[in-house]
């Protein structure tokens, strides 16, 4: 059903895939947007290593929200900052692509607990996080991305 990576020697190990999902700060969520056009948007996210799912939050209205309500299938791409081999100009970039289905976390307390975990990835300031949840929690949707297929590879941009 899903395509495999053609250049097998560029494949990342499962450990490297998890490391990228755990440590990188942003990814690009792609949905089927208006009039059949793909719509990709950068988002902050949290990867839960215990269940292998990706979580992100959103306001309650907008293009992304409408697209996911119409079609639960998405792709999500995360890539690292890359590295250069000594004496070379080109970056070697590792990327992970997830194909899966999204759903809204309906239980408010569970959604806010996930938002706390997501926020802790970006700041250790729990007072700030709790203040944001108090002010904006009711206006926030929390999404769960359930992966159906994950690939990871490293490419040299030369």
N, C-alpha and C positions, 0 to 999 in steps of 0.2 A: 504494500500500500504506500509506504514512504520510500523515497529514494535513498540509496546508500551513497556515501562519499565515493567518488570515482578514484581519486588518488589515495589509496589506502595508507601509504606511508606518511600522509599528512594528518591522519586521524589522531586525535588526542585520547589519552587514557581516561577511563572513568574518573580516576582520582583528580586529574587535571581539569576535567569538565566541572566537577564539584567545586574545586578550588576557585575557578573563575566565577561560577555562580555565587559562591559564598562571599568573595572578596570585592568584586567589581561593584561600582556604585550605581550604574545606570545601564539601561538596555533600551532597545527600540521594539515597541509593541506594534505589530502590524495586524490590521483588521480589514475586513471587506467593507469599504466605505461607501459613500454615496455614488449612485449611478455605476456601480461595478468597479470603481477605482479603488485600488488598495490605498490604505491610509496608515502611515507609520508615524509613530510619535514617541519621543524619548520619555522614559519614565524612571522613577526610583522604584526599587523593588526589594523584597526580602525573600531569600531562598531558605526554606525550612529543610534542613538536612535530615530531620527525623522522618518526614513523610515524602520528601522529594518534590514538594509543590512550591510554586512561586506565588507570592502575594504582592498586591499593589493596591493603591487607593486612588480615588477619583472624586470629583464633585458629582452631583446627581444629574447634571445635564451636559450635553455637548456631543460632538461628532463621534468621539470614541465610545461614549456610553450608548448612543443610539446604534452604532455599528455592532457592538457586542450583544445588545438586546436582540438584534435582527439575526445575528449569526455568531454562535458561540465558538467557532473555530478561529484560532489565531496562530500567529507565529511570533516568537520573541527571540531577539538576537542580542547577545552580550559579547563584547570583545574587550581585550585588555589593551594596555598602552604600548605593548610590543617591546622588542629589544633589538639592538643592533649587534651583529657579530663584529669583533674588532677589525677595523680597516674597511668596513662596508657601510654604505650609505642607507641601504634599504632596511626597513623595519621587518621583523618577523612577528606577525600578529596572530594571536590565538583567539578563536571565536567559538561560541556555542550557539546553536539554533535549536529552539524548542518548538515543536508543533503540538498543540493541545487544545483543550476546551476550557473556557472560562465560565465561572458562575459567581454570582454575588453571594457573599456571606450574609445570610438573612438575620442571624442572631446578633443583636447589637453588641452585647458584651464580648462575644467571641471576636467580632469584627474589631472592636477597640483594643482587645488584647493583641491581635495581629498587628494593628497599627502601632502599638507600643513596640513590638518586636522590630517592625520595619523602621521606626524612628530611632531606635537604639543603634541601628546600623550606621546612622549618620551623626548622632550626637549622644553623649552620655548624660545630658542635662535632663533628668527626669522631671524636674519642676517645669521646664519649658514644654516637655511632651505632654504632661498632664494638663497644662494650661491650654495647649492647642486642642487637645481632645475635648476639654470642657467647652471651649469656644466653637469648635467646628465639627465635633464628632457627629452631631445629628445631621449635618449637611454632607456627610462623607459616605461614599460607598467603598466597601472593601471587597476586592476580587480575589478569587483563588484560580490559579492556572494549573490544571491537571495535565501533566505531560503525557502525550501518547507516543512521541518519538523525539529523541534528543541526539544531535550530532555535535561533534566538536572537531575542529581542525586548526592547523597552523599553516599560514601562508607567508611567503616572502613577497614583498611588494615590488621587487625589481622586475 
